[in-house]
Amino acid sequence: MKSLRYRFRITITAIIISMAVCSPANADLDSAELSAFVESGMELWHVPGMAVTVVSGSEVLYQKGFGETALTDGKPVDEHTLFAIASTTKAMVVAGILMLADEDKLSLDDPITRYLPELHFSDPMLTEQLMVRDLLTHRTGLPSTDYWSFFQDMPLDEQIRRLEAIAPAAPLRTRLIYQNTMYELAGLVIERLSGMRWDVFLKKRLWGPIGMNETFGARGQIEDTLVYVKPYYFQDDELVLAEWDIPVDLAEAAGSVWSSIHDMSLWAQFLLRGGVTADGEHLITEARFTEMFEPQQLATPEDFYPTVALTQPNWRSYGLAWFQQDFQGRKIDFHTGSLSGLIAIIGLDRANDRAVVVLGNRDHAEMRHAILWDVMDNSPPGERRDWNREIVDLYAGLADQQAEKWAAIEQKRLPGTHTSLALDDFAGAYESPGIGNITIGNSPDGLILKTAKVELPMSHWHLDTFLVDYEPWGLREFAEFRIGPDGSVSSIELFGESFHPVGKAD
């Protein structure tokens, strides 16, 4: 597998070189035009507050806040307003790993069990072969285990124990499958090698030297004098306050960092300068820094962003915490961040010395992609595309496709059926090795699925199948109850797992 990886890198490098960055130098940024573009996008996507910056390695080209932090008693967003940067945290975690590699405390190709010996998977070969690099590139082959954090508030030590129950969805290093738990493990590696929790390490070794004094590992660390946004959904034609995804004091290496657009501009400039601070200090060696942006795993369109339908790249890959593609003859490195009611994106055009960062407080406001590609677009003024409109139309089309698929499913629903048991007989406590404990409760409105963190309504579909439907997340899953020979529930098939009774609910 090692030789395959190196052949892959050589191939991608050749492609990038052959593309010959011959596009014209970026035109001067029109601040008024960009502001109007952002304001138009916010109106289309119903975004309460947003902050945007565009920088070169030596200059802040644009930096502005829009809207307010909250609908009620909100404050105007400015360059110091704090937002969740979510999964754009991951590149900072990679920077921490590379610093430890510079100190010869680890190699990216070390087996992960050297640092996390308690880690085991259902496939013993995966346990033996998984490397530190694999954690950072989403190529473990494991499916998403986001329900551990977002449904169960599951501590990392329990996640590690339950990883052994998760069946791979693909062989190791064959497919890009986004896996947040692996980045939590990377944070644990930093802690074990440095003696500091990952965010404390980054504050001392990365954020502090760069000058990022408005950056925090968890929301609970934000000082009282600082202002941060509240999260929102757009649901039933109105903005609705969202629940926080991550507990206030939880520092989670997969994406719990909060920062301002001021600080994110410093981070973007640091990246454009090749890992060098404004004072000229190399925090990461040139060789290690270069490795951050080397393609590590090819990606299919299905495992990438839907926007590839518009940008039409010749190739797609993932580096060390960076999605990558070609655009107008240049390689663009970028990454989004998403939590309930909060969004982020950072994009780098390293060949043209330009970066853009967007932070917002409306769930999946995909205008972030429109701003990214508008800033990266080198087309002459008369040939520029309306990225706002194209992105809106793209996601509207995807929503229509989902509606059509759902309509096809509803046509197969069996009419006039009833459950085998009374609703009270479905109630109880259940457990699966992968997801953990859930409770099915009964209420005047029907069954309710209760996890450690959320309650999800369950409506009868047909026979002993119920629909778990949670509109804020766009979640639609079927729970299939299996009735045993004794006339009681023997199991529930849900979320790709089998849950078995462990007791009656209170």
N, C-alpha and C positions, 0 to 999 in steps of 0.2 A: 504493500500500500504506500510505502514511503516513496518508492520510485514513481508511482502514479502521480503522487502529489507534486513532485518536482517537475515531471513532464507537463502537468497541468499549468504550473506557474510559468514555465518557459513558453508554452503555447500562448497563454494570455498576454504575457509580456510582448511577444512578437506581434500579436494583434494590435496592442496599444501603440507600439512603435510604428507599425505599418500605417496606422491611422494618421500619422504626421499632423500634428496640431498646426494646421495652416489657416484656421479661422482668424478673422481680423481681430485685433485687440478690442477688448470690451470698450464700448463707447462710454462717455462720462454718464454717470447715473443721474437721471432726472428725478430729483426728490419729489417735486410736486406731482409728477406723473405716477410715481410709485405710491405716494400717499393716497391719491385718488383710486388707484388700483386696489389697495388694501381696504379702503373704506367701502368700495363697491363689493368686494368679496365678503366683508363682514355683514353687509346688508343681505346678500344672497344666502349666507349660511347662518344668519341670526346669531352672531357672536357678540357677547357683551363687552369683552375686553381683549386686547391683543397688543403685543409689542413685537417690533421688527427691527432687525439691524442688518446692515450690509457692510462688510469690511474688506480691506486688503490686509496684507501682513503688516503694514506700517501706518494705516490710516482708517479711521471710522468714516465710511462714505455716507452712511445713513443710519439714524437711530431714532425711533419714535414710538411713543405709546398711543394707543387708541382706545376709546370707550372708557368703561369703568370696571372696577374690581367686582362689583356685585350690583344686582338690580335694586336692592333695598339698602340704603345707607352706604352705597359704594363710593369709592374715591377714584378720581381720574387716574388712569394708568399712565405711568411715566417710565423712564429708563431704569428706575430703581424698584419698581413693583416686582414682587416675587411671584413666580409661576412654578408649577411642577414641570421639570424637564423630562420626567418619566424615563423611557428607555434610551434617550440620548445620554443618560448616565453611563451606559455600558462602555462607551469609548473612554471615559474617565477611569473606569475599573481596569480596562486594558492598559491604559497608561501606567497605572499602579503595578500591574503584573510585569510590564516591560521594565520598569525601574528595578524591580526585584531580580529580573533576568540580567540586567546590567551589573548587578552586584553578585552575580553567580550564585544566587540563592535558589534559582530554579532554571530549568530549560522548558520552553514551550512544548518540547517533545518528550518530556518526562511522563511516565505513567501517573495518572492522577492519584492512584492509591498510595503513591509515595508520600503524599501530603494529607490524603484523606483515607486512611487505611480502613475505616469503617464502611466505606462505600462499596456496595455490591448491587449487581443488576441480575435480572432473570437469566440473561445469557452470560455464562462464566467467561466467554471469550471477550465480551464487551468490557467486563470488569478488568480483565487482564490487559486489553489493548487500548483503552481510552486514555488519551493524552490531555495535558493541560490545554493545548491548542484546540482540541475538539470542543471543550467547554465554551470557548470564545467564538466559535464559528457556526454554531447551530447545526452541526453535522453528526451528532451522536446517533441519529436515527430514532430517537425517542419522541413520542408525540408530546404535545403541549400538556403540562400539568398545572395550568394556571388556576384551576379550581381549588388547588391547595391554598393559594393565597387569597383569592377573591371570594371563594365560598366558605372556606374553612378556617381562615386565619391560622393556618397550621405552622407551628414553629419549624425551623430548618432541621433540627435534629430528627423530628418525626418525618419530615419529607425524605430525609436520607434513608430512614428505615423503610419507608414505603416505596422507594425507587425499585426495590427488588421485585415488587409486584407489577411493575409497568412493563408491558410487552412492547418491544421496539416496533415502530411503524415502517422502518426501512433499515437495511444493513448500514453499518458504520461507514461514514464518509461517502455516502452515495447520494444524499439528498439534503437540501436545505429545509429543515423543519425548525421553526422558531421555538426556542426552549428557554424560558425565563429561569427555571430552577437551576440550570447549569451556571448561570451568572451569579446566582446566590452562592453556589459552591466556589466560584472564582473569588468572591468576596471573602469566603472563609479561608481560602488559601492565603490571601493577603494577610489576614489576621494571624494565622498560624506561623507565617514566616517573619512577620514584622513585629508581632507582639501587640499590635494595635488593631482595633476594629477598622474595617476597610475605609469608612468615611473619615475616621480620625487620621488614618494614614494619608488619605488624599488631602485633607485640610493642611496637614503639616508639609507634605512633600510636593503637592501639585497646586492646590487652590491658593495657598498662602504665597508661594513664590511668584505665581502669575499675577497676584493682586486681586483675586476673587474673594473679596471679603463679604459679599452678599450671597454666598453659596453655602447650603446646609444639607447635611445628610438625611434629615427627616424634618417634617413639618413642625414637630415639637421643639426643634432647636432654634426656630426663628425668633429673633429678639422682639420684644413687645413694641419697640419703636418702629419696626419695619411693617410694611403693608403687603399683604398677599391677597390673591384673588380667591373667589369661591367658584366651585365647579357647577356647570349647568348642562342639562339635556335640552334638546328641542323636541317636545313631545306634544302631540295633538295641537299643533300650531301655536304653542307657547313655550317659553323658556321655563324650565323646572329645575329647582335646586337639586343637585345630585348628592348622594351619599359619598363620603370619602372612601376610596378603595383601600388605602393603606392606613393602618393605625397611626395615630399622631406621632408616637415616639419610635416607630419601627424604622430602622435604617436597613433597607433591603437593596442589595447591590444590583438587582435587576432593574431598579428604576425609581428610587424614593427621593432623589435629590431635588431640592428647590433652589432656584437661582433667579437672577434678574437679567434683563436683556443687556444691561451694562456689563455684567460679569461674563455672560455668554459671548459677548463681542471679544472680550479678552481671551477667552478659551479658543474661539475661532481664529484669532490672530496668532495665538501660540501654535496652533496646528498648521496654519499657512507658513509660518516661519520655520517649520520643521522641528518642532519640539524645543524651541528657544524662547526664553522670556524676553520682555522688552528691554531688560538690562543686559541681554546677551548671554544669559546662563543656559547651558544645555541641561535640561532636566532628564532627557532621554537621549541616549547616544544616537547618532545618525543612522547607524545600521538597524537598531531596534525600531526607531521611528519609521523608517522606510518599510519595515516588515508589517507595521500596523495597516498599511494601505495595499499590501500585496494581496491579490485575489487568492482565496483559500478554497472556496467551494462554488462551483457553477450552480445556477438556479434556473429552473424552468419558469415560464411566465406565470404558471399557476401558483408557484411558491414565491412570487415577487409581488410588487405593487400593481394594482389594476392600471395605473397610469402608463404602463408600458404600451398599452393599446394606443396611446397618443404620442409618446416619445419614440416608439419603434426602434429600440436599441438592437444592435447586432449581437450583443452579448450581455449577460447579467451574471453577477457574482456577489459573493460576500467576503469581505476581508476580516479584520479583527475589529468587530463592532461597526462595520460600515457596509451598507448596501452599495453596489457599484454597477454602473452601466456607462455605455458611450452615449454622447449627445452632441450633435453637430461637430463630430470629429474630436471631441475631448472626453476624457474620463471624468465622471462626476461621482464623488463619494458622498453619501448622505444617509441619514437615519431619522426615523420618526420616533415620537414618544406618545403613548396614549394611556390615560387613566380615565376612569369615569368622570366626564365633565371637563377634562383637561387635555390639551394637545401641545405638541412641540414638533419642530423639524429643524435640522441643521444640514446644510449642503455645502460642499467644498468643490470649487473648480481650481485645483492646485496649479494647473498649467497656466491659468490666467490670473492667479493671485486674487481670487475673489471667494468670499463666503457669505452665506445668508443664514440667519436664524429667525425662526418664527415661534412665538409662544402665545397660547390662547386659552380661554376658559369656556369652550363649548365642545361637548363630546363629539369627537370625530368630525370636526370642521375641516373638511378636506381641501378647503381653499389654501391650506398650508402648502399643498403640492403646487397649486397655481402660482403662489408667490415664489416658490423655489424655481420653477421652470421659467417664469417671467424674468427673474433676475439672471438666470443662466443663459437666456436666449440672446444670441448674438446676431439675430436677423436684422437686416436694415429696417428702419422705422416703417416703411410702407409694406413690409412683408411680415411683420410681427403678428403672431397669433393672439387671439383673445383667450388666454389661458383660464381666466375665471369662468367664462361661459363653457369652454370645452370640458373643464373639470366638473362643473355642475351637471352638464349633460351626460358625462360618462357615468357618474354615480347615480344619476336618475335612471339611466338605462340599466345599471346593475340592479337597482331596486325593483325595476319593472320585471327583470328576469327572475328575481327571487319570488315576486308575486305570482308570476306564471307557474313556477315550479310548485308553489304552495297550492295554487288552484288545482293543479293536476293531482296533488296528494289528496285534497278534499273531495275530488270526484270519486276516489276509491274508498271513502269513508262508508261504513256499513250503517244504514239508517235503522232506527227503531230498536236497537239492541240495548241491553241492560247488563249491569255487572253481575258476576256470579255470587258475590257476597254483599252484605250491607256495608255502607261506607265505613261504619265504625270498625268493621273487621279488617279493613286495610290499614288502619292506624297502628303505629308501633315504631319501635326503634330498629334500624337496619344498619348493616355495615358491609363495606367492600374492602378488600385488602389495598386497593389502589387509592380510592377517594376518602375512605374513612367512614365516620358515623353520620347518618342522617336520621331525621324523624319525619314520619308521615302523620299529620294531625288532621282532625275533622273539625269543620266549622260550619256555621249556617250557610256559607257561600260555597261549600265543597271542601275537597281535600287541599291540604297545604303541605308543601315540601319544605322542611326546615333544615338548614345547615347551621354551622356554628355562627354564620354571619348574616345570612339572608333568608327570607321567606318567599317562596315561589308558589303562586297559585297553580292548582292542578284542576283541569276541567275534563269531564268524561268525554272520551272520543268515541270509542265503541268497544263492546265486550268488556274486557278487563284492561283496556289500554286508556291511559290518561295523557292529556297534553299538558306539558309544563311550558307555560308561556309567560315570559317576563319582558314586557315591551321596552323598558329603558335600555336593555342590552340587545334587543333584537333576538332574544333567545327563544327557540321553539324546539323542544325535545319531547320525545315520547317515552313515557314510563309504562312498561309492560309488566303487569303483575302475573306471576305464575302461581296457580293454585295446586297444592299437593294433594295426595290421595286422602289425607285426613280432613280435607275441606278447609284448610287455612292457607294463608299466603306462604309459599315456600321460598320465593325470591322475587326481586324486581330487576328488570333489565333497564338500565338508565345510564346515559353518558358513556356508553360502551363498556359498562361494568355490570357485574352481577352483585346485587345487594341481598344479604340474607338476614332474616329476623334475629334480633338479639334481645327482644323484650317488648312489652307493651308500652305505649306512650302514656305519660301522666295525663 
